[in-house]
Amino acid sequence: METSNITLANTLPGHQNPIYSLALAGDGKRLFSAGNDKGIVEWDLTTGTFKRILCAVSSSVYALCPIPGTSLLAAGLREGHILVIDSDRQLLVAKLNMDKGAVFAMSVVEEKQELIAISENGNAYVWSLKNYELLFKFAVRPVALRAVAISPNGKQIAIGAKDGVVAIYDSLTYQLITSVLVHEGMVAALSFSSDGLKLLSGAKDATLKTLSTQDYSLENSFVPHMYTIYSITPMPDTGIYATASRDKSIKLWNVDGNALLKTISLEKGYEAHRLSVNALIWNATTNQLISAGDDKLIKIWNLKI
């Protein structure tokens, strides 16, 4: 991949504080962003402009999760609430409450229409997306949980904890399959590869570990960044995934062998982020990578793959 194949398409300013999470509407034409501001922002990606404040919030938003096949967006707050918002009607549909502790990550088990959220208190919570009833609550680790990912076939859920452990659950029964000590420090990002054969785990210790999903044994371990890895984003059908870090850089990797393809940073001559990069999302509709971070900016990258 040559440097000319990566170009900055747009920079979206407007946030007054660090941005922690990004989410796309199903058609890939609208982007939602949130962080330490008092609202969730909606952007029009067709025009590349601010659209509106979708919803006011009472505390920092650490996680945004679109509900597939609907116009609903779930927002996980530092104070332990989850807001379910209809982004088309700009309407609060439900407010879900945890016992205590920040909501750090969420995902949807599509086949069952269930929302799973993980918390600072070490518990995982599962709600029905049909009536917003709390279906399950179970303890994962005695420390904060920071990352969650669901396998492409929807059958397994990976949860990463502050103590470096990754726990794998059956999404049908929510029974523990295995628990593996993967990192020396906090697991900050998890992602299954697009083919479901690998689980990628990034951590505060700056290491990235590749686990085989056959038995969750370690396949590979390396240090791709200088500081915490906050996001791992596969780009389906490309054989590439991206990582983002507190070291202000975004890096592109080959899934097979983890060969470094490109570094997007100020040092490499790009108009990149000047502070920690906290969130990445891949827009398959436009073949663009979207990033956001502590510098309060959203950047949209054109990638010719």
C-alpha positions, 0 to 999 in steps of 0.5 A: 500500500503506497502513501498515495493510497491513503488521503485525508478526506475530511476533518470534523471539528466541533467537539469541546472535549475528547472523543471516546466512541464512534458509530455509524448508521446502517446506511453508512451515511450518518456518523455518531460521536460522543465522549466527554461532552454533554451530548451525542453528535450526529454528522452527515457524511454525505456533506461532511458536516455537523447535523445536530446534537442527537441527544443530551447526556448527563455524563461522559459517553464511553461506548456507542452501539448501533442496533443492526436493522433499526434506527436505534443507537445505544449509548453507555455512560460513565454513571452506569446508564445506557440510553437507547435512542431512536436516531430517526425520530430523535427520541429516547426509547429506553433508559437501562440501569446497571448497579454501579460503575461506568459502561465501557463497551457494548455489543449486540447478539443479533440472532437473539436481539439482545444487548450485552454491556460490560461494566466497571464493576466486573459484571456483564448485563444482557437486555432484550431489545424487544422489551428492554427487560434485563435477562441476565447479569453475571460476574466476569472478573473481580475488576473492571471490564473494558472491551467486548467483541462478538464473533462473526458467526455470533456464537461467541463473546469475548470480554477483556478485563483490567487484569489482562484476562480475556473471557470467552462466553457462549452467546446462546447460554452465556456460559463461560467457555474459557478464560485466558490470561493474555496481557500483563495489563488492562485489555483495552481493545478486542476484535475478531478477524473478519473470517472469525479464525482469530481474536485480536487483543490490544492492551495497556502494555502496548502489545497486540496478541493474536489468539486462534479461535479454535482453542484460544491459544496464543498464535502471535504477540508483538508490540505495534505501538508505544502506548495503550492500544485503544481500538482494533478495527478489521476491514472486511474483505480486504485482509487488513485491520487497523489499530489506534493508540495513545501514541497518536498513531493509526497503523494498518496491518495484514491479518495474515502475519501481522505485517505492517502496511502503513503508519498514519501519523504526524511523523509520517507526514499525514495531517493526523491526530495530535493526541491519543487516538481513541476510536476507529470505525470502518465505513464499508459503504465508502471504503473510509476509515474514521478516527477520533481522539483526545484532540477533539477531532474526527478524521475521515481517511480515504483508503484505496485497497 
